[in-house]
Amino acid sequence: MKKEQELKDIVKANYTKIAEQNKVVNASSCCGATPPTNKVYNIMMDDYSKTEGYMPDADLGLGCGLPTQFAKIQNGDTVIDLGSGAGNDCFVARHEVGHEGKVIGIDFTPIMVEKARVNAEKLGYNNVEFREGDIDDMPVNDNVADVVVSNCVLNLVPNKQKVISEIFRVLKPGGHFSISDVVLVGELPEGLRNDAEMYAGCVAGAIQKSEYLQFIDDSGFKSVTIQKEKPISIPDDILETYLNPEELTQFKTGNTGIFSITVYAEKGGAKLEKPKVKLSDIQATAGSCDASTGCC
């Protein structure tokens, strides 16, 4: 396997190209990185189109789940989206946090950050912010987020354990995450495991499901729950690019499974209650005067 920085450079280069591709191409390939298939339209992603807050221009067809649907986001929350792309999950989260909350998207591909900012300006959102940076070294202070979400991104990062520890760091005590990702049960064939396209396509970078969940446990998270799980089937016309006929047969008849899972977990500690200001208190303050100064 290639070195960590080399893998990051491969992903960044691929996602710079993917940012300009048609959504149909991205959805009919492995996260936009592999050749598209003629046999199915949608390999990994779930349909966002009926989700509140959805913005079509921000949906590049790169996800493998709907983490915001399971994230228990509340009005006034601060949400961080890891690998925010063109902003799709951030805008869905913005619908949930309302005017009082805040959403921070982090992506290390400059063109994705630029596209997301343009989309936010179109919507007139001033409480959605996009930052350029690595999710294994987030440009965010400690104990900032109530909720962290991510959609098919951790599998692209070589040091997944470091990302999970960063999630723990940026969450407030009592905060939680809901993350959709690709995991494995069984070993991928070498032709898939060592190919740069399959790495950028969210497959070769996936780790064993048991290892993924163990990393979460080891980082100190509690109440770890799989909220959704679905198998991912890669069509033969894509697999044939990487495997010979014998390898393809062995892969399809073997015990290897590729899955999208959405995982929920909580950071321990007492959750701080958000201060609530009553309208009557505001009106009383606005209507009071200090006679000594003549100021209201």
Backbone bond lengths (Angstrom), bond angles and torsions (degrees), N, CA, C in turn:
res aa  C-N    CA-C-N  psi(-1)  N-CA   C-N-CA  omega(-1)  CA-C   N-CA-C  phi
1 M - - - 1.473 - - 1.527 109.47 -
2 K 1.323 115.57 147.16 1.459 120.46 -177.96 1.526 110.72 -70.67
3 K 1.334 115.24 164.10 1.452 120.62 179.42 1.530 110.66 -70.34
4 E 1.345 114.22 160.40 1.459 120.82 -173.55 1.527 113.18 -55.79
5 Q 1.332 117.85 -49.64 1.465 120.02 -177.40 1.527 111.09 -67.36
6 E 1.333 116.30 -34.59 1.462 120.03 178.67 1.529 110.36 -64.50
7 L 1.320 116.92 -40.21 1.457 120.73 177.25 1.531 111.41 -65.23
8 K 1.326 116.56 -40.55 1.468 119.80 177.17 1.526 111.00 -62.04
9 D 1.327 116.73 -41.11 1.464 120.96 179.69 1.527 111.03 -64.50
10 I 1.340 116.58 -37.93 1.468 120.97 177.91 1.523 110.35 -62.90
11 V 1.336 115.73 -46.21 1.465 120.39 -179.24 1.526 110.74 -63.88
12 K 1.324 116.43 -44.40 1.471 119.82 -179.14 1.523 111.09 -62.10
13 A 1.332 116.76 -43.32 1.471 120.48 179.81 1.524 110.70 -63.73
14 N 1.339 116.43 -43.18 1.462 119.74 -179.39 1.515 112.04 -66.64
15 Y 1.334 116.82 -41.35 1.455 118.78 -176.94 1.529 112.81 -76.74
16 T 1.312 116.57 -17.97 1.471 119.65 169.69 1.523 109.56 -65.94
17 K 1.340 116.44 -40.41 1.476 120.58 176.85 1.524 111.09 -71.88
18 I 1.316 115.54 -42.64 1.462 120.50 -177.43 1.529 111.64 -60.91
19 A 1.330 116.77 -32.67 1.471 121.01 -179.00 1.518 112.14 -58.20
20 E 1.324 117.01 -26.76 1.466 121.09 -177.29 1.522 112.33 -101.29
21 Q 1.349 117.90 0.83 1.452 120.15 -179.72 1.523 111.47 -83.10
22 N 1.319 114.28 159.54 1.457 121.16 175.19 1.528 109.96 -69.06
23 K 1.320 117.08 143.62 1.465 121.71 179.87 1.531 111.58 -57.21
24 V 1.329 117.71 -35.81 1.464 121.42 -179.20 1.527 110.20 -62.53
25 V 1.339 116.84 -40.30 1.462 120.97 178.08 1.525 110.24 -63.98
26 N 1.326 116.14 -44.90 1.465 119.91 -179.43 1.525 112.05 -63.25
27 A 1.322 116.13 -42.13 1.464 120.15 -175.90 1.522 112.45 -72.60
28 S 1.333 117.31 -26.47 1.462 120.42 -177.90 1.525 112.35 -97.43
29 S 1.326 116.00 12.78 1.462 121.54 173.49 1.528 107.12 -126.88
30 C 1.324 116.86 -174.37 1.469 119.93 176.26 1.520 108.20 -87.19
31 C 1.327 116.13 96.51 1.476 122.22 -180.00 1.526 112.45 55.08
32 G 1.329 117.64 30.46 1.460 120.87 175.24 1.506 115.12 82.42
33 A 1.345 117.63 -4.65 1.465 119.71 -172.03 1.521 113.71 -94.01
34 T 1.333 117.66 -31.36 1.459 120.96 -175.94 1.522 110.64 -95.70
35 P 1.335 118.11 169.44 1.462 119.50 174.99 1.521 110.41 -58.77
36 P 1.340 118.65 139.14 1.465 119.77 179.64 1.527 111.15 -69.48
37 T 1.313 115.52 156.10 1.453 120.95 178.68 1.518 110.90 -100.50
38 N 1.339 115.28 152.80 1.460 120.57 175.59 1.527 111.30 -94.61
39 K 1.353 116.97 -4.50 1.457 120.12 -169.55 1.521 113.09 -94.91
40 V 1.304 118.14 -29.98 1.454 121.01 177.58 1.516 108.71 -137.19
41 Y 1.323 115.84 156.43 1.464 119.15 178.96 1.512 111.25 -87.81
42 N 1.318 115.69 -43.22 1.463 119.16 -169.61 1.525 110.06 -125.43
43 I 1.337 117.09 112.61 1.456 120.65 -176.99 1.525 111.60 -85.87
44 M 1.327 117.46 -50.98 1.466 120.38 -171.25 1.522 114.21 -116.10
45 M 1.319 117.55 -41.71 1.459 120.03 -165.95 1.523 113.18 -72.09
46 D 1.330 115.31 154.04 1.458 123.03 171.98 1.527 108.71 -98.16
47 D 1.312 115.44 160.78 1.461 120.97 -176.22 1.524 111.01 -82.70
48 Y 1.327 116.19 120.33 1.463 122.61 178.50 1.522 112.74 -94.03
49 S 1.310 117.83 -11.27 1.466 121.17 -162.32 1.527 114.45 -57.43
50 K 1.334 118.20 -24.96 1.465 120.08 -179.67 1.529 112.19 -103.85
51 T 1.336 115.95 12.76 1.462 121.35 -179.50 1.520 110.38 -86.47
52 E 1.319 116.71 134.45 1.466 121.23 179.00 1.531 109.69 -60.49
53 G 1.328 116.37 133.89 1.459 121.68 -179.90 1.517 114.01 90.46
54 Y 1.332 117.16 -2.79 1.462 121.63 -176.83 1.526 111.24 -65.31
55 M 1.346 115.36 135.76 1.465 121.72 175.96 1.532 107.95 -124.89
56 P 1.326 119.11 111.66 1.465 121.87 -176.06 1.526 114.07 -54.52
57 D 1.336 117.84 -38.33 1.470 120.40 -178.49 1.523 112.50 -64.78
58 A 1.331 116.76 -20.80 1.465 120.29 -178.29 1.523 112.72 -94.51
59 D 1.319 116.93 -5.65 1.468 121.59 -177.40 1.531 108.83 -95.78
60 L 1.332 116.25 105.18 1.466 121.40 -179.08 1.533 112.31 -95.39
61 G 1.318 117.29 3.87 1.457 120.56 177.55 1.507 113.87 72.34
62 L 1.339 117.65 35.05 1.461 121.70 -173.19 1.520 114.43 -109.59
63 G 1.320 118.54 -2.85 1.457 120.37 -175.02 1.515 113.39 -84.59
64 C 1.343 115.42 174.74 1.463 120.78 175.59 1.527 110.48 -133.51
65 G 1.320 116.76 14.61 1.462 120.88 -179.94 1.513 110.53 -171.14
66 L 1.327 115.23 -169.21 1.471 122.68 176.55 1.531 108.36 -130.18
67 P 1.327 117.46 68.96 1.470 119.19 -174.37 1.519 113.76 -60.47
68 T 1.325 117.95 -34.07 1.465 119.99 -179.41 1.529 111.57 -63.58
69 Q 1.330 117.20 -25.78 1.466 121.09 179.10 1.527 111.42 -67.07
70 F 1.329 116.39 -27.27 1.461 121.56 -175.42 1.529 113.09 -107.54
71 A 1.329 117.49 0.02 1.467 121.11 -165.80 1.527 114.74 -82.90
72 K 1.319 118.53 -3.71 1.477 121.60 176.93 1.528 111.30 54.41
73 I 1.331 115.95 42.58 1.463 121.61 179.65 1.525 109.11 -75.29
74 Q 1.328 115.83 136.22 1.460 120.87 -179.00 1.528 110.67 -117.53
75 N 1.318 114.23 159.18 1.455 120.32 176.88 1.535 109.95 -56.67
76 G 1.324 116.83 131.61 1.454 121.80 179.06 1.513 115.10 90.92
77 D 1.338 118.07 -6.01 1.460 121.47 179.53 1.524 112.27 -67.87
78 T 1.334 115.19 156.24 1.460 121.88 166.33 1.523 107.02 -103.81
79 V 1.328 115.95 123.03 1.463 122.45 -175.65 1.522 109.36 -118.01
80 I 1.333 116.93 136.84 1.461 122.13 172.78 1.518 108.35 -113.44
81 D 1.339 116.05 130.06 1.463 122.02 176.59 1.527 108.66 -109.13
82 L 1.324 116.54 121.86 1.460 121.81 -177.93 1.523 110.38 -90.84
83 G 1.344 115.92 125.73 1.459 120.38 -176.23 1.513 109.80 70.59
84 S 1.316 115.88 57.57 1.469 121.99 -167.53 1.519 114.85 -74.63
85 G 1.337 118.51 -11.30 1.458 120.25 176.54 1.510 112.62 55.74
86 A 1.334 115.87 -132.45 1.463 120.93 -179.96 1.520 112.55 -85.45
87 G 1.330 117.45 4.32 1.467 120.52 171.62 1.509 116.48 106.41
88 N 1.323 118.51 6.25 1.465 121.09 -172.58 1.526 113.45 -53.80
89 D 1.330 117.04 -57.62 1.463 119.34 -177.44 1.522 112.21 -68.56
90 C 1.334 116.90 -28.43 1.466 120.09 177.43 1.524 111.18 -64.07
91 F 1.328 117.01 -39.98 1.465 119.83 -177.74 1.526 111.39 -74.07
92 V 1.325 116.39 -32.08 1.464 119.23 173.38 1.536 109.31 -67.03
93 A 1.330 116.51 -42.86 1.471 120.30 177.51 1.523 110.85 -63.32
94 R 1.325 117.40 -37.27 1.473 121.68 179.11 1.530 110.99 -59.77
95 H 1.305 116.88 -36.36 1.464 119.98 177.06 1.524 110.53 -61.51
96 E 1.341 116.30 -34.92 1.463 120.46 -177.37 1.533 112.24 -80.51
97 V 1.331 118.39 -38.18 1.472 120.07 -177.22 1.520 111.73 -78.82
98 G 1.334 117.50 -21.09 1.459 121.45 178.89 1.516 112.98 69.90
99 H 1.332 116.06 -166.43 1.466 121.70 -178.85 1.525 112.14 -68.47
100 E 1.330 116.80 -27.00 1.462 120.55 -175.08 1.535 113.08 -81.21
101 G 1.316 117.52 -18.97 1.456 121.53 -177.08 1.514 113.17 -93.66
102 K 1.325 114.86 -172.49 1.466 120.71 -178.90 1.520 108.81 -147.49
103 V 1.334 115.77 144.44 1.459 121.68 177.31 1.525 108.76 -126.66
104 I 1.331 116.17 131.10 1.465 122.13 177.66 1.523 108.26 -119.69
105 G 1.323 116.82 120.44 1.452 121.70 175.22 1.526 109.87 -101.83
106 I 1.334 116.82 136.80 1.470 122.05 179.43 1.520 109.13 -122.13
107 D 1.328 116.33 128.46 1.464 121.49 177.20 1.518 108.52 -148.45
108 F 1.344 116.63 144.52 1.469 118.24 -177.29 1.529 113.03 -99.16
109 T 1.343 116.75 6.57 1.461 120.97 177.09 1.528 109.03 -102.08
110 P 1.327 118.51 112.18 1.469 120.71 -173.79 1.527 114.03 -54.29
111 I 1.335 118.01 -40.44 1.464 119.37 -177.34 1.526 111.36 -67.30
112 M 1.346 117.15 -31.40 1.462 119.93 176.38 1.523 110.23 -67.28
113 V 1.313 116.73 -43.67 1.461 121.08 178.59 1.530 110.13 -60.55
114 E 1.324 115.68 -42.29 1.471 120.35 179.35 1.523 111.09 -62.76
115 K 1.336 116.71 -45.66 1.471 120.07 179.34 1.522 111.10 -61.89
116 A 1.328 116.41 -41.08 1.467 120.61 -179.37 1.525 111.04 -63.90
117 R 1.325 116.67 -41.47 1.464 119.94 179.94 1.524 111.37 -65.48
118 V 1.321 116.70 -38.58 1.471 120.57 176.65 1.525 109.95 -62.28
119 N 1.326 116.33 -43.80 1.465 119.99 179.57 1.527 111.54 -64.09
120 A 1.332 117.29 -38.85 1.470 120.58 178.51 1.526 110.96 -64.28
121 E 1.335 115.39 -38.20 1.468 119.34 178.15 1.518 111.31 -65.79
122 K 1.338 116.90 -37.70 1.463 120.63 177.26 1.526 111.07 -60.00
123 L 1.322 115.61 -37.40 1.459 121.01 -177.60 1.524 112.53 -84.33
124 G 1.323 116.65 -12.91 1.457 120.67 179.95 1.518 113.57 72.75
125 Y 1.336 117.35 27.93 1.459 121.04 -178.93 1.521 109.91 -86.90
126 N 1.318 116.51 124.99 1.465 119.98 176.33 1.528 112.22 -107.34
127 N 1.330 116.82 5.17 1.461 120.08 176.70 1.537 111.58 -118.93
128 V 1.341 115.49 23.29 1.461 121.87 172.58 1.523 107.09 -122.29
129 E 1.309 116.14 121.60 1.468 122.18 -173.46 1.532 109.47 -124.72
130 F 1.337 115.83 141.06 1.462 120.12 178.88 1.524 109.90 -120.03
131 R 1.334 114.89 126.69 1.457 121.07 -177.54 1.528 110.11 -118.06
132 E 1.325 116.04 137.92 1.458 120.76 176.20 1.524 109.24 -86.43
133 G 1.319 116.68 126.85 1.460 120.16 179.96 1.512 111.98 172.75
134 D 1.316 116.35 168.61 1.457 123.26 177.92 1.521 109.98 -83.41
135 I 1.323 116.60 141.11 1.462 118.70 179.48 1.527 111.92 -80.21
136 D 1.349 117.11 -9.57 1.472 118.21 172.72 1.528 111.32 -92.04
137 D 1.324 116.56 5.76 1.464 123.01 173.82 1.524 106.94 -155.84
138 M 1.311 116.48 69.98 1.462 121.75 -167.74 1.523 113.23 -67.17
139 P 1.335 116.81 137.98 1.464 121.02 174.74 1.529 111.08 -79.10
140 V 1.336 114.98 59.21 1.462 122.44 -175.24 1.526 107.77 -144.32
141 N 1.324 117.31 142.13 1.462 121.61 177.81 1.531 111.81 -73.10
142 D 1.320 115.77 170.33 1.466 121.51 178.17 1.530 110.64 -67.70
143 N 1.332 115.86 149.16 1.475 122.68 169.27 1.528 112.68 55.50
144 V 1.315 116.06 49.38 1.471 121.40 -176.26 1.527 112.11 -102.73
145 A 1.332 117.16 -38.92 1.465 120.97 -167.82 1.522 112.92 -99.71
146 D 1.328 115.55 141.74 1.462 121.22 167.91 1.526 110.27 -80.10
147 V 1.340 115.05 -35.02 1.464 121.16 -175.78 1.526 109.11 -140.77
148 V 1.333 116.38 140.25 1.465 122.26 170.33 1.526 107.88 -118.58
149 V 1.323 116.21 133.12 1.464 121.41 174.75 1.525 109.08 -125.36
150 S 1.312 115.83 160.20 1.466 121.02 175.50 1.520 107.71 -163.79
151 N 1.329 116.08 147.19 1.460 120.82 -175.05 1.521 110.50 -130.79
152 C 1.326 116.18 98.36 1.464 123.12 174.08 1.525 112.10 62.42
153 V 1.338 116.26 51.66 1.461 121.00 -176.30 1.530 113.02 -128.15
154 L 1.328 117.86 -38.14 1.470 119.06 -177.01 1.525 112.19 -58.55
155 N 1.345 116.68 -31.62 1.469 119.42 179.35 1.524 112.67 -65.91
156 L 1.331 117.51 -15.21 1.465 121.79 179.18 1.526 112.75 -87.33
157 V 1.327 116.43 -10.70 1.461 120.62 -175.97 1.530 109.17 -99.60
158 P 1.339 118.32 126.92 1.464 120.01 -178.17 1.528 113.48 -59.61
159 N 1.341 117.36 -43.94 1.469 120.79 -176.54 1.529 109.59 -100.14
160 K 1.324 115.14 81.67 1.466 120.64 -176.58 1.525 112.22 -67.91
161 Q 1.317 116.11 -33.49 1.460 119.97 -179.97 1.528 110.96 -63.00
162 K 1.331 115.95 -35.77 1.463 120.20 178.73 1.532 110.68 -69.10
163 V 1.325 116.89 -37.54 1.465 120.00 177.19 1.522 110.10 -62.11
164 I 1.330 116.58 -45.25 1.461 120.12 -178.47 1.533 111.11 -63.90
165 S 1.327 116.55 -36.95 1.472 119.20 177.11 1.529 110.52 -68.18
166 E 1.335 117.22 -32.97 1.462 121.19 175.94 1.531 110.99 -67.63
167 I 1.318 116.64 -38.16 1.464 120.40 176.58 1.525 109.76 -60.57
168 F 1.318 115.75 -43.89 1.475 120.38 178.22 1.525 110.21 -60.54
169 R 1.322 116.99 -41.70 1.474 121.89 -177.66 1.529 111.91 -63.18
170 V 1.334 117.36 -44.75 1.468 120.05 -172.22 1.527 112.51 -82.50
171 L 1.329 117.76 -17.23 1.462 119.51 177.96 1.526 111.02 -74.55
172 K 1.313 115.80 142.57 1.459 121.09 172.38 1.538 109.37 -70.20
173 P 1.330 118.24 156.78 1.465 119.44 170.68 1.530 109.91 -54.20
174 G 1.318 116.18 131.74 1.461 120.13 -177.54 1.507 113.92 84.84
175 G 1.342 117.27 -3.52 1.460 120.88 177.91 1.522 111.37 -76.11
176 H 1.333 116.63 174.39 1.456 119.95 -177.54 1.521 110.88 -150.81
177 F 1.314 115.89 167.57 1.462 120.29 174.43 1.523 110.70 -128.59
178 S 1.339 115.07 157.07 1.460 122.55 169.77 1.529 106.34 -137.69
179 I 1.327 115.83 114.67 1.462 120.97 -170.88 1.523 110.61 -130.06
180 S 1.329 116.14 129.11 1.459 122.04 173.14 1.519 109.06 -97.14
181 D 1.337 116.06 135.69 1.461 119.52 -176.97 1.527 110.19 -155.45
182 V 1.334 115.53 170.26 1.461 121.91 177.96 1.525 108.77 -103.91
183 V 1.330 115.70 131.11 1.463 121.52 178.75 1.526 109.28 -133.10
184 L 1.327 115.47 168.27 1.457 121.87 -177.10 1.518 111.49 -119.26
185 V 1.326 114.43 153.16 1.455 122.05 164.27 1.526 105.42 -127.68
186 G 1.326 117.12 109.45 1.456 120.94 -171.88 1.526 110.90 97.45
187 E 1.318 116.48 168.84 1.463 122.00 -174.23 1.525 112.23 -94.20
188 L 1.329 116.01 135.76 1.458 120.98 174.30 1.528 110.46 -70.31
189 P 1.341 117.73 149.40 1.461 119.93 171.37 1.528 110.51 -61.14
190 E 1.313 116.15 151.00 1.470 120.89 -176.83 1.522 111.88 -57.62
191 G 1.335 117.03 -35.67 1.463 120.63 -179.14 1.514 113.49 -62.30
192 L 1.319 117.05 -29.98 1.466 121.45 175.75 1.518 111.07 -86.71
193 R 1.337 115.34 -40.12 1.461 120.84 -172.85 1.523 112.36 -66.05
194 N 1.329 117.86 -32.14 1.467 121.07 -173.29 1.520 113.64 -104.20
195 D 1.312 117.83 9.64 1.462 119.48 -177.47 1.524 111.29 -96.19
196 A 1.323 115.33 132.41 1.469 120.41 -176.70 1.531 111.86 -63.74
197 E 1.338 116.82 -38.49 1.463 119.74 179.44 1.531 110.83 -63.25
198 M 1.323 116.15 -41.95 1.459 119.05 -179.43 1.522 110.92 -70.08
199 Y 1.326 117.07 -27.16 1.464 119.14 174.85 1.524 109.54 -67.52
200 A 1.328 116.72 -50.23 1.463 120.36 178.61 1.520 111.27 -66.73
201 G 1.331 116.70 -18.98 1.454 121.49 179.20 1.516 113.95 -89.77
202 C 1.318 117.20 17.64 1.468 123.30 171.70 1.520 113.83 72.31
203 V 1.329 118.66 12.67 1.455 120.37 -177.92 1.523 111.26 -108.86
204 A 1.331 117.63 -56.25 1.465 120.28 -176.11 1.526 112.04 -66.96
205 G 1.320 117.61 -23.18 1.458 120.53 178.95 1.518 114.26 -86.42
206 A 1.337 116.32 -5.73 1.465 119.94 179.39 1.523 110.06 -71.91
207 I 1.330 116.17 147.36 1.466 121.49 178.75 1.528 109.20 -113.26
208 Q 1.305 115.52 174.85 1.456 120.40 -179.99 1.528 110.79 -62.09
209 K 1.316 115.84 140.26 1.456 121.55 -179.75 1.534 111.01 -55.31
210 S 1.321 117.12 -44.37 1.466 121.15 -179.06 1.525 111.49 -63.27
211 E 1.343 116.54 -38.94 1.465 120.77 179.39 1.524 110.66 -68.10
212 Y 1.316 116.11 -41.20 1.467 122.18 178.84 1.527 110.34 -58.05
213 L 1.324 116.56 -48.97 1.460 120.90 -179.10 1.526 111.54 -68.03
214 Q 1.340 116.66 -32.56 1.458 120.30 178.49 1.520 111.25 -66.85
215 F 1.350 117.00 -39.13 1.463 120.80 176.68 1.529 110.72 -57.78
216 I 1.333 116.41 -40.41 1.464 121.16 -179.67 1.523 110.32 -65.74
217 D 1.329 116.18 -44.87 1.470 120.50 177.43 1.527 111.31 -61.43
218 D 1.328 116.09 -44.39 1.462 121.13 -176.79 1.528 112.64 -65.54
219 S 1.328 116.88 -24.59 1.470 120.51 -178.98 1.521 112.66 -80.72
220 G 1.326 116.96 -5.62 1.462 119.86 175.73 1.513 115.15 103.02
221 F 1.324 117.79 4.64 1.466 120.01 -179.54 1.521 111.30 -74.32
222 K 1.340 114.24 152.24 1.455 122.14 179.85 1.530 109.93 -117.74
223 S 1.326 115.50 166.64 1.476 122.48 175.16 1.523 111.96 52.60
224 V 1.327 116.94 44.01 1.470 121.52 -179.28 1.529 108.69 -70.25
225 T 1.334 115.69 123.74 1.460 121.61 -174.77 1.521 110.36 -137.50
226 I 1.318 117.40 136.44 1.468 120.78 170.80 1.523 107.22 -87.13
227 Q 1.331 115.62 112.64 1.457 120.85 -175.93 1.525 112.43 -83.50
228 K 1.329 115.74 -29.17 1.467 120.12 179.43 1.524 108.29 -156.18
229 E 1.317 115.85 144.91 1.458 120.47 176.68 1.525 108.74 -143.88
230 K 1.322 116.27 134.25 1.467 119.45 177.51 1.531 109.07 -144.69
231 P 1.335 117.73 143.51 1.466 120.60 177.34 1.521 110.83 -74.56
232 I 1.318 115.90 147.54 1.462 122.29 175.49 1.521 108.31 -113.10
233 S 1.311 116.05 125.00 1.454 121.68 179.75 1.526 109.51 -110.92
234 I 1.326 115.89 121.32 1.460 120.32 178.76 1.525 108.58 -92.75
235 P 1.327 118.79 124.03 1.470 121.44 -176.75 1.533 112.53 -62.03
236 D 1.336 114.59 153.43 1.461 120.77 -176.92 1.526 112.84 -58.92
237 D 1.345 117.26 -37.12 1.465 118.17 -175.15 1.525 112.36 -68.78
238 I 1.332 117.94 -19.38 1.473 121.01 170.86 1.524 109.95 -83.18
239 L 1.324 116.47 -46.41 1.460 120.39 -178.42 1.531 112.26 -60.71
240 E 1.325 117.02 -33.71 1.462 120.81 -178.72 1.525 112.28 -63.46
241 T 1.316 116.86 -19.97 1.467 120.92 177.69 1.526 110.68 -69.96
242 Y 1.329 117.24 -25.58 1.462 121.66 -172.15 1.528 113.49 -115.61
243 L 1.342 117.29 -20.06 1.458 121.02 -174.81 1.524 110.75 -124.15
244 N 1.335 116.20 144.26 1.459 119.07 172.87 1.529 108.76 -78.79
245 P 1.338 118.58 169.25 1.472 120.23 -175.05 1.528 114.09 -55.18
246 E 1.335 117.62 -39.53 1.461 120.27 179.99 1.524 111.24 -66.93
247 E 1.345 116.17 -43.64 1.469 120.36 178.75 1.530 110.98 -63.97
248 L 1.330 115.61 -37.72 1.460 120.08 179.97 1.527 110.90 -63.93
249 T 1.319 116.18 -44.13 1.472 120.52 178.85 1.523 111.07 -62.66
250 Q 1.341 116.20 -44.83 1.465 120.46 179.58 1.527 111.49 -62.04
251 F 1.337 115.82 -39.81 1.464 120.33 -179.12 1.533 110.58 -65.80
252 K 1.309 116.70 -42.56 1.466 120.79 -175.64 1.525 112.48 -74.85
253 T 1.324 117.25 -25.62 1.468 120.46 -178.17 1.529 112.49 -102.72
254 G 1.332 116.47 -3.53 1.461 120.57 -177.43 1.515 112.42 -85.34
255 N 1.306 115.44 -164.90 1.465 121.87 -174.98 1.529 113.54 -101.13
256 T 1.336 117.41 7.94 1.460 119.59 -179.08 1.522 110.58 -78.36
257 G 1.317 116.37 130.74 1.454 121.34 175.41 1.521 110.58 -125.52
258 I 1.324 116.58 141.40 1.462 123.05 175.75 1.527 106.66 -111.96
259 F 1.324 116.54 126.72 1.458 120.25 -173.94 1.527 111.39 -131.52
260 S 1.321 115.15 146.72 1.457 121.72 165.34 1.520 106.64 -96.87
261 I 1.331 116.01 125.21 1.463 119.40 176.39 1.536 108.87 -125.01
262 T 1.306 115.14 145.14 1.465 121.85 172.33 1.514 107.33 -111.26
263 V 1.339 116.26 117.32 1.463 122.43 -173.74 1.525 110.04 -112.11
264 Y 1.314 115.02 135.97 1.476 123.10 176.56 1.523 108.33 -113.47
265 A 1.327 117.20 140.59 1.470 120.90 174.26 1.522 109.39 -156.25
266 E 1.317 116.05 156.11 1.457 122.26 -176.08 1.524 111.42 -118.23
267 K 1.323 115.42 146.06 1.450 122.01 170.31 1.522 108.07 -89.98
268 G 1.301 116.74 132.19 1.457 120.31 -177.28 1.523 112.71 -66.54
269 G 1.317 115.58 169.34 1.461 121.30 -179.96 1.511 111.31 110.68
270 A 1.310 115.16 160.88 1.460 120.59 -179.86 1.521 109.98 -77.37
271 K 1.307 115.22 128.32 1.461 120.09 178.42 1.519 109.98 -75.91
272 L 1.329 115.92 128.55 1.454 120.49 -179.90 1.514 110.12 -74.74
273 E 1.318 115.86 130.74 1.461 120.03 177.79 1.522 109.87 -74.72
274 K 1.326 115.97 137.68 1.459 120.01 177.49 1.533 109.02 -73.97
275 P 1.325 117.80 135.99 1.470 119.91 179.10 1.521 111.09 -63.98
276 K 1.324 115.94 135.18 1.457 120.70 -179.78 1.529 109.25 -111.44
277 V 1.307 114.91 124.47 1.462 120.65 179.93 1.518 108.50 -105.58
278 K 1.321 116.48 123.03 1.457 120.91 179.91 1.525 110.08 -79.34
279 L 1.330 114.97 144.04 1.458 120.26 177.55 1.524 111.09 -59.30
280 S 1.335 117.19 -35.68 1.465 120.54 -179.39 1.526 110.97 -64.62
281 D 1.348 116.64 -34.09 1.467 120.22 178.47 1.517 110.72 -67.45
282 I 1.343 115.75 -40.29 1.472 119.90 179.52 1.519 110.23 -64.86
283 Q 1.345 115.57 -43.85 1.462 119.53 -178.85 1.525 110.93 -65.00
284 A 1.341 116.18 -37.78 1.469 119.45 -179.58 1.513 110.78 -66.63
285 T 1.356 115.89 -39.43 1.461 120.43 179.14 1.518 110.74 -67.58
286 A 1.333 115.26 -42.16 1.465 119.18 -178.18 1.519 111.47 -65.97
287 G 1.338 116.50 -27.67 1.462 119.05 -176.67 1.507 114.40 -93.88
288 S 1.333 118.28 2.16 1.471 120.08 -177.02 1.511 110.31 -96.80
289 C 1.311 117.41 149.44 1.459 122.46 -179.36 1.530 109.55 -129.62
290 D 1.318 114.48 151.30 1.451 121.31 173.23 1.534 107.21 -103.29
291 A 1.352 115.36 107.37 1.472 119.12 -173.50 1.519 112.39 -63.96
292 S 1.349 117.14 -27.33 1.448 120.29 -175.88 1.541 112.14 -71.09
293 T 1.356 114.81 -27.27 1.472 118.00 -177.45 1.524 111.60 -109.84
294 G 1.307 115.93 -16.04 1.451 119.27 -176.16 1.499 112.82 76.25
295 C 1.358 116.83 12.09 1.475 120.92 -177.85 1.506 109.87 -101.02
296 C 1.304 114.41 145.89 1.471 120.83 175.98 1.524 108.63 -105.10
